[in-house]
Amino acid sequence: MHTYHTPLDLVRDRSPERPVALARPDAVATAARWFQDKFKGDVFYAVKANPSPWVIETLAANGVNSFDVASVPEIELVSQFAPGARMAFMHPVKSRRAISQAYFDHGVRTFSFDTHDELAKILDATGGAKDLNLMVRLAVQAEGAAYSLSGKFGVDAHDAPALLLAARRATQELMGVSFHVGSQCMRPTAFQAAMSQASRALVRAGVFADVVDVGGGFPSIYPGMVPPDMADYLDSIDRGFAEMMVHETTELWCEPGRALVAEASSILTKVELKKGDALYLNDGSYGSLFDAAHTKWPFPVKLFRGADGQACEVEGPLKPFRFYGPTCDSLDHMPGPFWLPEDVREGDYVEIGMLGAYGVAMNTRFNGFGDAETVEVSDAPMASMFGLAGRTIRLPREQQEEDRKVVRLSRPKGRAGKSRRRR
Ligand SMILES: *Cc1c(COP(=O)(O)O)cnc(C)c1O
């Protein structure tokens, strides 16, 4: 990977024609060390958030040597870039062939499921293996997540006890519970609440769990979505764990995706045309901007201009813009608002920040676009949960108004902390 100190150095050096993904391995390293240090258990990285080889390598080099995978290609990727790493196959619905390959070819021992049928499938496809770690995925009432992840997977409270009992009987090794409170969870107490739901299911089943896997959902910072301190999330998990019926040796696991990588990538795009308040860029919803288009997240931006070796970052009075991507699909639209200097013009470069999670990972080649190269940079991300940059994104007052609207959208009904119990 070519290395530049800053995106501006890249613009100055060679005014790139195609979009460029900017990789910040230091940001991954810092987040990885933070979780390794502070989380009182095992940290599995959820590969789907960003499967770039440099991400896998940086995590492994910084102590995160366990990976949550959901497909055979993800397993092969981890085997290649973090040889010897431990993997957990946490997709609750898998093909028989994927289960066999994971077990026999890659040494995967941990599998999750949310039905009796899937449990039977796992036992069958591993030849009745006796050394499986079996993780029951529970549906939990998630409060405060920007993205719900319990609509599709998870056994409900009514059916959970029988499935927990079946799992307990099916293995001599670890039996655990897992859940996902939803991605970009804005409320630390959601973890404690989910753990108390898990605890109730275990008590009703009359079994102890060997593993409590609190999943992902740890947030990053986006305009309008500045979460509480990451330490508050771990405190909530500590409280939840202390209240659970578990034994001395019960392990705590987590599966962060977003939090480990969100800060670590941005994309440098070129303005191909300005039409009123619309900027036509060379990257869009089929490239790295899926969330900007489909969930209308207003990612933070910076503007660079590369005129005749006089490259500079452009500042000045800001105006709200929206973006169109390069494809001919009218869905390729990112409403923003993105606050940029009002004199932004064709040929300028817009850096769109905080795209390390579910951004660069979503790239397609639709319509002949999306072929971005990756270069490494070492400047700070636009915002940081881990002290690499400020915890807010500087915005004009009008944007702060918009921010409040976004927060309202992403905030569920119900009072914060109502599930908190004191012992
Ligand atoms: C996507 C996913 C994660 C990661 O979620 P984040 O919100 O990115 O932390 C963790 N576990 C499972 C099972 C997932 O599907």
The ligand as a Tripos MOL2 file, in Angstrom:
@<TRIPOS>MOLECULE
LIG
   15    15     1     0     0
SMALL
NO_CHARGES

@<TRIPOS>ATOM
      1 C1        -22.7430   -7.4930   12.3760 C.3       1 LIG1
      2 C2        -22.5240   -8.3250   13.5750 C.ar      1 LIG1
      3 C3        -21.6670   -7.8920   14.5880 C.ar      1 LIG1
      4 C4        -20.9980   -6.5340   14.5820 C.3       1 LIG1
      5 O1        -21.8990   -5.5240   14.8390 O.3       1 LIG1
      6 P1        -21.4310   -3.9980   15.0440 P.3       1 LIG1
      7 O2        -22.6930   -3.2670   15.2360 O.co2     1 LIG1
      8 O3        -20.6950   -3.6190   13.8160 O.co2     1 LIG1
      9 O4        -20.5460   -3.9770   16.2390 O.co2     1 LIG1
     10 C5        -21.4560   -8.7340   15.6710 C.ar      1 LIG1
     11 N1        -22.0620   -9.9350   15.7500 N.ar      1 LIG1
     12 C6        -22.8970  -10.3960   14.7890 C.ar      1 LIG1
     13 C7        -23.5140  -11.7390   14.9400 C.3       1 LIG1
     14 C8        -23.1620   -9.6050   13.6740 C.ar      1 LIG1
     15 O5        -23.9930  -10.0390   12.7350 O.3       1 LIG1
@<TRIPOS>BOND
     1     1     2 1
     2     2     3 ar
     3     2    14 ar
     4     3     4 1
     5     3    10 ar
     6     4     5 1
     7     5     6 1
     8     6     7 2
     9     6     8 1
    10     6     9 1
    11    10    11 ar
    12    11    12 ar
    13    12    13 1
    14    12    14 ar
    15    14    15 1
@<TRIPOS>SUBSTRUCTURE
     1 LIG1         1 GROUP 0 **** ****
